[in-house]
C-alpha cells in the first residue's frame, strides 16, 4: 500500500490490483486536447507560430508554449488517460511541472509519469 497525493486529496494505492473503475480527469484530457490542437494548427498552417496560436485562443504565450511537449506523448499514455487509467498522483498540474523534463522516448515518458512500462 502506498498513500499518494492527487491534488488536494490523498489516495490509498494498493499494489498488484488494477483500478477497475474509470477515473477520467477532465483537466488532463483538456491539456492533451489543447496540445494536439496546437500541433495540428501549426502543421496545417492555420497559425504560423505558438505566439499566434496563443493570441487566437486568448492564452498566455508561455502557457501555449508549455503545451508542445504534450503533443508528443506516447499513444499508450493518451489511451490510458482517456480511459481514466492514469496513476493516482498524475494531475494536469503535475504534468505541467514535468513538461520541461518529458523525454522523447515513449517508455521513458511512461516511467516519468508513473505509468507501468
N, CA, C and O atoms as a MOPAC input file, in Angstrom:
PM7 MOZYME 1SCF
protein

 N      0.83900 1    -1.18100 1     0.00000 1
 C      0.00000 1     0.00000 1     0.00000 1
 C      0.88200 1     1.24200 1     0.00000 1
 O      1.93500 1     1.29600 1     0.63500 1
 N      0.41000 1     2.21900 1    -0.73100 1
 C      1.10800 1     3.49800 1    -0.77400 1
 C      0.06100 1     4.59700 1    -0.69100 1
 O     -0.98600 1     4.51600 1    -1.33300 1
 N      0.34300 1     5.60900 1     0.09000 1
 C     -0.53400 1     6.77900 1     0.13600 1
 C      0.06200 1     7.79900 1    -0.81500 1
 O      1.22700 1     8.17500 1    -0.68300 1
 N     -0.74700 1     8.25300 1    -1.78500 1
 C     -0.28400 1     9.21300 1    -2.78500 1
 C     -1.17500 1    10.44200 1    -2.76700 1
 O     -2.37500 1    10.36300 1    -2.50600 1
 N     -0.56300 1    11.56400 1    -3.04700 1
 C     -1.31000 1    12.81500 1    -3.13800 1
 C     -1.77900 1    12.99500 1    -4.56500 1
 O     -1.01300 1    12.78700 1    -5.50600 1
 N     -3.03100 1    13.38100 1    -4.73100 1
 C     -3.59100 1    13.73700 1    -6.03100 1
 C     -4.28600 1    15.07000 1    -5.83900 1
 O     -5.42400 1    15.13600 1    -5.37300 1
 N     -3.57300 1    16.14600 1    -6.21300 1
 C     -4.12300 1    17.47900 1    -5.98900 1
 C     -4.26900 1    17.72500 1    -4.50700 1
 O     -3.29700 1    17.61500 1    -3.76000 1
 N     -5.46900 1    18.05700 1    -4.07000 1
 C     -5.74300 1    18.34600 1    -2.66100 1
 C     -6.06000 1    17.08500 1    -1.85500 1
 O     -6.05500 1    17.11500 1    -0.62500 1
 N     -6.33500 1    15.98100 1    -2.54900 1
 C     -6.76100 1    14.78300 1    -1.83800 1
 C     -5.64500 1    13.75600 1    -1.74100 1
 O     -4.65200 1    13.83100 1    -2.46400 1
 N     -5.81700 1    12.80100 1    -0.84400 1
 C     -4.87500 1    11.70000 1    -0.68400 1
 C     -5.57800 1    10.43300 1    -1.15100 1
 O     -6.77200 1    10.25100 1    -0.91100 1
 N     -4.82400 1     9.55200 1    -1.82500 1
 C     -5.37800 1     8.29100 1    -2.30300 1
 C     -4.54000 1     7.15200 1    -1.75400 1
 O     -3.32100 1     7.26200 1    -1.62400 1
 N     -5.20900 1     6.06700 1    -1.43700 1
 C     -4.54300 1     4.85900 1    -0.99200 1
 C     -4.41800 1     3.96100 1    -2.21000 1
 O     -5.42700 1     3.54900 1    -2.78300 1
 N     -3.17700 1     3.65000 1    -2.61600 1
 C     -2.92800 1     2.81500 1    -3.78500 1
 C     -2.45900 1     1.46500 1    -3.28900 1
 O     -1.44500 1     1.35800 1    -2.60000 1
 N     -3.21000 1     0.43300 1    -3.64800 1
 C     -2.87900 1    -0.92200 1    -3.22600 1
 C     -2.18900 1    -1.62000 1    -4.38300 1
 O     -2.78300 1    -1.81000 1    -5.44400 1
 N     -0.94300 1    -2.00000 1    -4.18000 1
 C     -0.15300 1    -2.61700 1    -5.23000 1
 C     -0.72900 1    -3.94200 1    -5.68800 1
 O     -1.33400 1    -4.67800 1    -4.90700 1
 N     -0.52900 1    -4.24100 1    -6.98600 1
 C     -0.97100 1    -5.51300 1    -7.52500 1
 C     -2.41500 1    -5.53000 1    -7.96800 1
 O     -2.82400 1    -6.47000 1    -8.65000 1
 N     -3.19700 1    -4.54700 1    -7.61600 1
 C     -4.59200 1    -4.50200 1    -8.02100 1
 C     -4.77500 1    -3.42400 1    -9.06200 1
 O     -4.34400 1    -2.28600 1    -8.87900 1
 N     -5.41700 1    -3.78900 1   -10.15700 1
 C     -5.70600 1    -2.78500 1   -11.17900 1
 C     -6.96700 1    -2.05000 1   -10.80100 1
 O     -7.90700 1    -2.63200 1   -10.25900 1
 N     -6.98000 1    -0.78900 1   -11.08500 1
 C     -8.14800 1     0.03500 1   -10.82100 1
 C     -9.19000 1    -0.25700 1   -11.88400 1
 O     -9.02500 1     0.14400 1   -13.03600 1
 N    -10.25900 1    -0.94600 1   -11.51900 1
 C    -11.29700 1    -1.33000 1   -12.47100 1
 C    -12.20000 1    -0.15700 1   -12.81900 1
 O    -12.78200 1    -0.12800 1   -13.90300 1
 N    -12.32600 1     0.80300 1   -11.92400 1
 C    -13.18800 1     1.94400 1   -12.20500 1
 C    -12.43300 1     2.95200 1   -13.05900 1
 O    -11.20500 1     3.03100 1   -13.02800 1
 N    -13.19600 1     3.70700 1   -13.81000 1
 C    -12.58500 1     4.72800 1   -14.64100 1
 C    -12.61900 1     6.05000 1   -13.89800 1
 O    -13.67000 1     6.49200 1   -13.43200 1
 N    -11.46700 1     6.66800 1   -13.79600 1
 C    -11.34800 1     7.96100 1   -13.14100 1
 C    -10.84600 1     8.97700 1   -14.14900 1
 O     -9.74200 1     9.50400 1   -14.01100 1
 N    -11.64800 1     9.24900 1   -15.15500 1
 C    -11.24200 1    10.22300 1   -16.16600 1
 C    -11.02200 1    11.57300 1   -15.51000 1
 O    -11.82000 1    12.02200 1   -14.68700 1
 N     -9.93700 1    12.20500 1   -15.88600 1
 C     -9.58700 1    13.51000 1   -15.35400 1
 C     -9.78000 1    14.53400 1   -16.46900 1
 O     -8.94700 1    14.62000 1   -17.37100 1
 N    -10.86400 1    15.31400 1   -16.42400 1
 C    -11.12900 1    16.28300 1   -17.48900 1
 C     -9.99100 1    17.28200 1   -17.70300 1
 O     -9.77000 1    17.72500 1   -18.83000 1
 N     -9.27800 1    17.63800 1   -16.66000 1
 C     -8.16500 1    18.58600 1   -16.79500 1
 C     -7.01400 1    17.98100 1   -17.59600 1
 O     -6.41200 1    18.65600 1   -18.43100 1
 N     -6.71100 1    16.71400 1   -17.34200 1
 C     -5.66000 1    16.03500 1   -18.09600 1
 C     -6.06600 1    15.88300 1   -19.56000 1
 O     -5.26300 1    16.12000 1   -20.46300 1
 N     -7.30700 1    15.48800 1   -19.78400 1
 C     -7.80500 1    15.30200 1   -21.14500 1
 C     -7.78000 1    16.63200 1   -21.89100 1
 O     -7.39600 1    16.67500 1   -23.05900 1
 N     -8.17800 1    17.69900 1   -21.24400 1
 C     -8.17100 1    19.02000 1   -21.85500 1
 C     -6.75100 1    19.46200 1   -22.21000 1
 O     -6.52800 1    20.04700 1   -23.27000 1
 N     -5.80200 1    19.18700 1   -21.33600 1
 C     -4.40300 1    19.53500 1   -21.57700 1
 C     -3.88700 1    18.85400 1   -22.84300 1
 O     -3.24100 1    19.48600 1   -23.67800 1
 N     -4.17400 1    17.58000 1   -22.97400 1
 C     -3.72700 1    16.83000 1   -24.14800 1
 C     -4.45300 1    17.31600 1   -25.40000 1
 O     -3.83900 1    17.45000 1   -26.45900 1
 N     -5.75100 1    17.58100 1   -25.28700 1
 C     -6.52100 1    18.06200 1   -26.43800 1
 C     -5.98700 1    19.40600 1   -26.93300 1
 O     -5.85200 1    19.61300 1   -28.13900 1
 N     -5.68500 1    20.31200 1   -26.01700 1
 C     -5.14500 1    21.61700 1   -26.40900 1
 C     -3.78500 1    21.46200 1   -27.09200 1
 O     -3.49600 1    22.14500 1   -28.07500 1
 N     -2.96100 1    20.56600 1   -26.56900 1
 C     -1.64100 1    20.34900 1   -27.15700 1
 C     -1.75600 1    19.79600 1   -28.57300 1
 O     -1.04100 1    20.23200 1   -29.47500 1
 N     -2.64200 1    18.85100 1   -28.76100 1
 C     -2.82000 1    18.26400 1   -30.09300 1
 C     -3.44700 1    19.27300 1   -31.05800 1
 O     -3.14300 1    19.26900 1   -32.25100 1
 N     -4.31000 1    20.12600 1   -30.54300 1
 C     -4.91800 1    21.18400 1   -31.36200 1
 C     -3.84500 1    22.17000 1   -31.82400 1
 O     -3.82200 1    22.57300 1   -32.98700 1
 N     -2.96700 1    22.55100 1   -30.91300 1
 C     -1.85800 1    23.45300 1   -31.25000 1
 C     -0.98000 1    22.83400 1   -32.33300 1
 O     -0.64700 1    23.49400 1   -33.31700 1
 N     -0.61000 1    21.59100 1   -32.15600 1
 C      0.24400 1    20.90900 1   -33.13300 1
 C     -0.43400 1    20.85800 1   -34.50500 1
 O      0.20200 1    21.11900 1   -35.52700 1
 N     -1.71400 1    20.52400 1   -34.52000 1
 C     -2.45100 1    20.43300 1   -35.78500 1
 C     -2.51600 1    21.79000 1   -36.48400 1
 O     -2.33900 1    21.86900 1   -37.70000 1
 N     -2.76800 1    22.85200 1   -35.72900 1
 C     -2.84500 1    24.19600 1   -36.31100 1
 C     -1.49800 1    24.64100 1   -36.87800 1
 O     -1.44700 1    25.31000 1   -37.91000 1
 N     -0.42700 1    24.27500 1   -36.21400 1
 C      0.90500 1    24.61100 1   -36.72100 1
 C      1.22500 1    23.80500 1   -37.98700 1
 O      1.79500 1    24.33300 1   -38.94200 1
 N      0.85300 1    22.52600 1   -37.98100 1
 C      1.15500 1    21.66900 1   -39.12400 1
 C      0.36500 1    22.05600 1   -40.37300 1
 O      0.89800 1    22.03600 1   -41.48200 1
 N     -0.91500 1    22.40900 1   -40.18600 1
 C     -1.71500 1    22.72500 1   -41.38000 1
 C     -1.59500 1    24.19200 1   -41.80300 1
 O     -2.20500 1    24.60800 1   -42.78800 1
 N     -0.81800 1    24.96100 1   -41.06700 1
 C     -0.56600 1    26.34700 1   -41.44300 1
 C     -1.65300 1    27.32600 1   -41.03200 1
 O     -1.62800 1    28.48900 1   -41.43500 1
 N     -2.61200 1    26.86200 1   -40.22700 1
 C     -3.67700 1    27.75700 1   -39.76500 1
 C     -3.11500 1    28.87000 1   -38.88200 1
 O     -3.64800 1    29.97900 1   -38.85300 1
 N     -2.04600 1    28.56700 1   -38.17300 1
 C     -1.29900 1    29.57800 1   -37.41900 1
 C      0.16900 1    29.41400 1   -37.77300 1
 O      0.62100 1    28.31200 1   -38.08300 1
 N      0.90400 1    30.50400 1   -37.72800 1
 C      2.31000 1    30.44200 1   -38.13100 1
 C      3.26900 1    30.30300 1   -36.95100 1
 O      4.46100 1    30.05600 1   -37.13500 1
 N      2.74000 1    30.46200 1   -35.73900 1
 C      3.61600 1    30.37700 1   -34.57000 1
 C      2.79300 1    30.06000 1   -33.32000 1
 O      1.56500 1    30.15300 1   -33.31500 1
 N      3.50100 1    29.68900 1   -32.28300 1
 C      2.84100 1    29.44700 1   -30.99600 1
 C      2.27500 1    30.76000 1   -30.46600 1
 O      1.21100 1    30.78800 1   -29.84800 1
 N      2.99400 1    31.83300 1   -30.71500 1
 C      2.51500 1    33.14700 1   -30.27100 1
 C      1.18100 1    33.48300 1   -30.93200 1
 O      0.26700 1    33.97100 1   -30.26800 1
 N      1.06400 1    33.22900 1   -32.21700 1
 C     -0.19900 1    33.49300 1   -32.91600 1
 C     -1.31500 1    32.59300 1   -32.38100 1
 O     -2.44600 1    33.04300 1   -32.19700 1
 N     -0.99500 1    31.32600 1   -32.13300 1
 C     -1.97800 1    30.40000 1   -31.56400 1
 C     -2.48800 1    30.93400 1   -30.22900 1
 O     -3.68900 1    30.90600 1   -29.96300 1
 N     -1.57400 1    31.41800 1   -29.39400 1
 C     -1.94700 1    31.95400 1   -28.08200 1
 C     -2.87900 1    33.15000 1   -28.23500 1
 O     -3.87300 1    33.26700 1   -27.51900 1
 N     -2.55300 1    34.03300 1   -29.16900 1
 C     -3.40200 1    35.21500 1   -29.39000 1
 C     -4.79300 1    34.82300 1   -29.87300 1
 O     -5.79300 1    35.34100 1   -29.37700 1
 N     -4.85700 1    33.91300 1   -30.83700 1
 C     -6.14300 1    33.46800 1   -31.39400 1
 C     -6.99800 1    32.78400 1   -30.32900 1
 O     -8.22300 1    32.90500 1   -30.34400 1
 N     -6.35700 1    32.06900 1   -29.40800 1
 C     -7.08300 1    31.31200 1   -28.38500 1
 C     -7.12000 1    32.01200 1   -27.03200 1
 O     -7.45700 1    31.39500 1   -26.02100 1
 N     -6.77500 1    33.29300 1   -27.00900 1
 C     -6.79800 1    34.09500 1   -25.77300 1
 C     -6.04500 1    33.40800 1   -24.64000 1
 O     -6.54800 1    33.27700 1   -23.52400 1
 N     -4.82800 1    32.97200 1   -24.95100 1
 C     -3.97700 1    32.30000 1   -23.96900 1
 C     -2.70800 1    33.11100 1   -23.76600 1
 O     -2.32200 1    33.91300 1   -24.61700 1
 N     -2.08200 1    32.89500 1   -22.65400 1
 C     -0.76300 1    33.43400 1   -22.41200 1
 C      0.22800 1    32.67000 1   -23.30500 1
 O      0.12400 1    31.45300 1   -23.45900 1
 N      1.17800 1    33.39400 1   -23.88400 1
 C      2.15600 1    32.76300 1   -24.77600 1
 C      2.91200 1    31.64000 1   -24.06500 1
 O      3.14100 1    30.58100 1   -24.64900 1
 N      3.29700 1    31.86500 1   -22.81900 1
 C      4.02000 1    30.84700 1   -22.04400 1
 C      3.19300 1    29.59400 1   -21.83000 1
 O      3.71700 1    28.48200 1   -21.89300 1
 N      1.89400 1    29.76800 1   -21.57500 1
 C      1.01400 1    28.60600 1   -21.39700 1
 C      0.89400 1    27.81300 1   -22.68700 1
 O      0.92200 1    26.58300 1   -22.67400 1
 N      0.76000 1    28.52600 1   -23.80500 1
 C      0.65800 1    27.84400 1   -25.09900 1
 C      1.96400 1    27.11300 1   -25.41300 1
 O      1.94000 1    25.98300 1   -25.90000 1
 N      3.08200 1    27.74400 1   -25.14000 1
 C      4.38700 1    27.14200 1   -25.39800 1
 C      4.58600 1    25.87500 1   -24.57100 1
 O      5.18100 1    24.90700 1   -25.04600 1
 N      4.09300 1    25.88100 1   -23.34300 1
 C      4.26800 1    24.71700 1   -22.46800 1
 C      3.42700 1    23.52100 1   -22.90300 1
 O      3.61500 1    22.41800 1   -22.39000 1
 N      2.49900 1    23.72200 1   -23.84400 1
 C      1.67400 1    22.61400 1   -24.33800 1
 C      2.43600 1    21.67900 1   -25.28100 1
 O      2.11900 1    20.49200 1   -25.36900 1
 N      3.42600 1    22.20300 1   -25.97400 1
 C      4.08200 1    21.44100 1   -27.03900 1
 C      4.57200 1    20.04900 1   -26.63200 1
 O      4.35800 1    19.10800 1   -27.39600 1
 N      5.21200 1    19.86200 1   -25.48400 1
 C      5.66300 1    18.50400 1   -25.15200 1
 C      4.51900 1    17.48500 1   -25.09400 1
 O      4.72600 1    16.30100 1   -25.36400 1
 N      3.32200 1    17.94200 1   -24.74400 1
 C      2.19300 1    17.01900 1   -24.61400 1
 C      1.59900 1    16.62600 1   -25.95700 1
 O      0.79100 1    15.70000 1   -26.03100 1
 N      1.98900 1    17.31600 1   -27.00900 1
 C      1.55800 1    16.94300 1   -28.35100 1
 C      2.31300 1    15.70100 1   -28.82800 1
 O      1.94900 1    15.09500 1   -29.83600 1
 N      3.35900 1    15.33100 1   -28.10200 1
 C      4.20100 1    14.20500 1   -28.49400 1
 C      4.21200 1    13.09700 1   -27.43900 1
 O      5.18700 1    12.35600 1   -27.31900 1
 N      3.13300 1    12.99300 1   -26.68600 1
 C      3.01900 1    11.92100 1   -25.69700 1
 C      2.85300 1    10.57600 1   -26.39200 1
 O      2.30700 1    10.49000 1   -27.49200 1
 N      3.32200 1     9.55200 1   -25.74500 1
 C      3.15400 1     8.19200 1   -26.26300 1
 C      1.66900 1     7.90200 1   -26.44000 1
 O      0.86700 1     8.24400 1   -25.57000 1
 N      1.29400 1     7.28100 1   -27.54700 1
 C     -0.11600 1     6.93700 1   -27.76400 1
 C     -0.71000 1     6.11500 1   -26.61400 1
 O     -1.88100 1     6.28200 1   -26.27200 1
 N      0.08800 1     5.23900 1   -26.02400 1
 C     -0.42800 1     4.42000 1   -24.92500 1
 C     -0.75000 1     5.26600 1   -23.69500 1
 O     -1.66800 1     4.93900 1   -22.94300 1
 N     -0.00700 1     6.34400 1   -23.48700 1
 C     -0.28800 1     7.25200 1   -22.36500 1
 C     -1.61100 1     7.96900 1   -22.61600 1
 O     -2.44700 1     8.08300 1   -21.71900 1
 N     -1.79100 1     8.44900 1   -23.84200 1
 C     -3.03900 1     9.13700 1   -24.18700 1
 C     -4.22300 1     8.19700 1   -24.01700 1
 O     -5.25000 1     8.58700 1   -23.46100 1
 N     -4.09000 1     6.96500 1   -24.49000 1
 C     -5.17000 1     5.97900 1   -24.35000 1
 C     -5.50100 1     5.73300 1   -22.88200 1
 O     -6.67100 1     5.69300 1   -22.50000 1
 N     -4.47000 1     5.57100 1   -22.06500 1
 C     -4.68800 1     5.32600 1   -20.63200 1
 C     -5.38600 1     6.51200 1   -19.96400 1
 O     -6.28900 1     6.32000 1   -19.14900 1
 N     -4.97800 1     7.71900 1   -20.29900 1
 C     -5.59600 1     8.90900 1   -19.70300 1
 C     -7.05500 1     9.02800 1   -20.14700 1
 O     -7.92800 1     9.32200 1   -19.33000 1
 N     -7.32100 1     8.80300 1   -21.42600 1
 C     -8.70400 1     8.87100 1   -21.91800 1
 C     -9.58900 1     7.81200 1   -21.26500 1
 O    -10.78000 1     8.03600 1   -21.04700 1
 N     -8.99800 1     6.65900 1   -20.95600 1
 C     -9.74500 1     5.58500 1   -20.30200 1
 C     -9.84100 1     5.77000 1   -18.79400 1
 O    -10.53200 1     5.01400 1   -18.11100 1
 N     -9.14000 1     6.78500 1   -18.27500 1
 C     -9.16900 1     7.03000 1   -16.83500 1
 C     -8.24300 1     6.12200 1   -16.06200 1
 O     -8.45400 1     5.90000 1   -14.87000 1
 N     -7.21500 1     5.58700 1   -16.71400 1
 C     -6.29300 1     4.65400 1   -16.06900 1
 C     -4.93900 1     5.28200 1   -15.78000 1
 O     -3.92300 1     4.58600 1   -15.75400 1
 N     -4.91700 1     6.58100 1   -15.56600 1
 C     -3.66200 1     7.24500 1   -15.23000 1
 C     -3.32300 1     6.98200 1   -13.76200 1
 O     -4.21100 1     6.68200 1   -12.96400 1
 N     -2.03200 1     7.09500 1   -13.40100 1
 C     -1.64400 1     6.93700 1   -11.99500 1
 C     -2.38600 1     7.93900 1   -11.11100 1
 O     -2.70000 1     9.04700 1   -11.54600 1
 N     -2.65900 1     7.55200 1    -9.89100 1
 C     -3.43800 1     8.37800 1    -8.96100 1
 C     -2.83400 1     9.75500 1    -8.75200 1
 O     -3.56300 1    10.73000 1    -8.57300 1
 N     -1.49800 1     9.84900 1    -8.77300 1
 C     -0.85100 1    11.12900 1    -8.49000 1
 C     -0.68400 1    12.01200 1    -9.72500 1
 O     -0.21700 1    13.14500 1    -9.61400 1
 N     -1.06100 1    11.50600 1   -10.89500 1
 C     -0.88200 1    12.28500 1   -12.12200 1
 C     -2.07300 1    13.21400 1   -12.34700 1
 O     -3.18800 1    12.76900 1   -12.61900 1
 N     -1.81200 1    14.49100 1   -12.23000 1
 C     -2.82400 1    15.52100 1   -12.46600 1
 C     -2.30900 1    16.44900 1   -13.56300 1
 O     -1.14600 1    16.36100 1   -13.95700 1
 N     -3.16100 1    17.32900 1   -14.04900 1
 C     -2.73300 1    18.30100 1   -15.05900 1
 C     -1.63900 1    19.20300 1   -14.49700 1
 O     -0.69600 1    19.55300 1   -15.20600 1
 N     -1.76000 1    19.57400 1   -13.24500 1
 C     -0.73300 1    20.41900 1   -12.60700 1
 C      0.60000 1    19.67600 1   -12.57100 1
 O      1.64400 1    20.25500 1   -12.87100 1
 N      0.56600 1    18.41500 1   -12.21200 1
 C      1.80500 1    17.61200 1   -12.14700 1
 C      2.41300 1    17.45900 1   -13.54400 1
 O      3.63000 1    17.54300 1   -13.71000 1
 N      1.55600 1    17.23300 1   -14.54400 1
 C      2.04800 1    17.10300 1   -15.92300 1
 C      2.75400 1    18.38500 1   -16.34700 1
 O      3.82300 1    18.33500 1   -16.95500 1
 N      2.16000 1    19.53300 1   -16.02900 1
 C      2.76800 1    20.81100 1   -16.41200 1
 C      4.11500 1    20.99500 1   -15.72400 1
 O      5.03900 1    21.56100 1   -16.31000 1
 N      4.23400 1    20.51900 1   -14.48100 1
 C      5.50200 1    20.62400 1   -13.76000 1
 C      6.59100 1    19.79000 1   -14.43700 1
 O      7.77000 1    20.14300 1   -14.40500 1
 N      6.17800 1    18.68500 1   -15.04800 1
 C      7.13400 1    17.76800 1   -15.67300 1
 C      7.40600 1    18.07500 1   -17.14200 1
 O      8.24000 1    17.41500 1   -17.76300 1
 N      6.72500 1    19.05500 1   -17.70200 1
 C      6.80500 1    19.33400 1   -19.14100 1
 C      8.23300 1    19.50800 1   -19.63400 1
 O      8.59800 1    18.96200 1   -20.67500 1
 N      9.03700 1    20.25400 1   -18.90900 1
 C     10.41500 1    20.51400 1   -19.34500 1
 C     11.28300 1    19.27000 1   -19.33500 1
 O     12.29800 1    19.20800 1   -20.02900 1
 N     10.88200 1    18.27500 1   -18.54500 1
 C     11.69500 1    17.07600 1   -18.38300 1
 C     11.14000 1    15.87900 1   -19.15200 1
 O     11.66000 1    14.77000 1   -19.02900 1
 N     10.09900 1    16.09100 1   -19.93500 1
 C      9.44600 1    14.99100 1   -20.63100 1
 C     10.36700 1    14.43900 1   -21.72400 1
 O     10.70800 1    15.15200 1   -22.66700 1
 N     10.76800 1    13.17100 1   -21.59700 1
 C     11.67000 1    12.59500 1   -22.60000 1
 C     10.95100 1    12.34100 1   -23.93100 1
 O      9.72200 1    12.31400 1   -23.99100 1
 N     11.73300 1    12.15800 1   -24.98000 1
 C     11.17700 1    11.85600 1   -26.29500 1
 C     10.85500 1    10.37100 1   -26.43500 1
 O      9.98500 1     9.99500 1   -27.22100 1
 N     11.54800 1     9.53500 1   -25.68300 1
 C     11.35200 1     8.08400 1   -25.76600 1
 C     10.10800 1     7.70800 1   -24.96200 1
 O      9.99200 1     8.02700 1   -23.77900 1
 N      9.18800 1     7.02900 1   -25.62800 1
 C      7.87800 1     6.75600 1   -25.03300 1
 C      7.95700 1     5.93900 1   -23.74100 1
 O      7.22800 1     6.22500 1   -22.79100 1
 N      8.82300 1     4.93300 1   -23.68900 1
 C      8.91900 1     4.13300 1   -22.46000 1
 C      9.42600 1     4.99000 1   -21.29700 1
 O      9.02800 1     4.78500 1   -20.15100 1
 N     10.30400 1     5.94800 1   -21.59700 1
 C     10.79900 1     6.85000 1   -20.56100 1
 C      9.71600 1     7.83700 1   -20.13100 1
 O      9.67400 1     8.23800 1   -18.96700 1
 N      8.84700 1     8.23100 1   -21.05100 1
 C      7.70300 1     9.07900 1   -20.69400 1
 C      6.80800 1     8.33000 1   -19.70900 1
 O      6.39100 1     8.88200 1   -18.69100 1
 N      6.52000 1     7.06600 1   -20.02300 1
 C      5.65800 1     6.26600 1   -19.14800 1
 C      6.26300 1     6.17300 1   -17.74200 1
 O      5.56100 1     6.30900 1   -16.74000 1
 N      7.55600 1     5.94200 1   -17.69000 1
 C      8.22100 1     5.82100 1   -16.40100 1
 C      8.16300 1     7.12500 1   -15.62300 1
 O      7.82300 1     7.12400 1   -14.44000 1
 N      8.49100 1     8.24000 1   -16.27000 1
 C      8.48600 1     9.54500 1   -15.60500 1
 C      7.10200 1     9.90600 1   -15.07800 1
 O      6.97900 1    10.45500 1   -13.98300 1
 N      6.06200 1     9.60200 1   -15.85000 1
 C      4.70100 1     9.96500 1   -15.46300 1
 C      4.05300 1     8.95200 1   -14.53200 1
 O      2.93100 1     9.17500 1   -14.07700 1
 N      4.73000 1     7.84200 1   -14.23600 1
 C      4.23800 1     6.88300 1   -13.25400 1
 C      3.37200 1     5.78100 1   -13.82400 1
 O      2.67800 1     5.09600 1   -13.07300 1
 N      3.39400 1     5.59200 1   -15.13900 1
 C      2.63900 1     4.50300 1   -15.75800 1
 C      3.47700 1     3.23700 1   -15.72200 1
 O      4.70500 1     3.30800 1   -15.75100 1
 N      2.82300 1     2.06500 1   -15.65700 1
 C      3.59900 1     0.82200 1   -15.75200 1
 C      4.20300 1     0.71100 1   -17.14700 1
 O      3.59500 1     1.12600 1   -18.13400 1
 N      5.38000 1     0.15800 1   -17.21500 1
 C      6.08900 1     0.05100 1   -18.51000 1
 C      5.76200 1    -1.26600 1   -19.18000 1
 O      6.25700 1    -1.54300 1   -20.27300 1

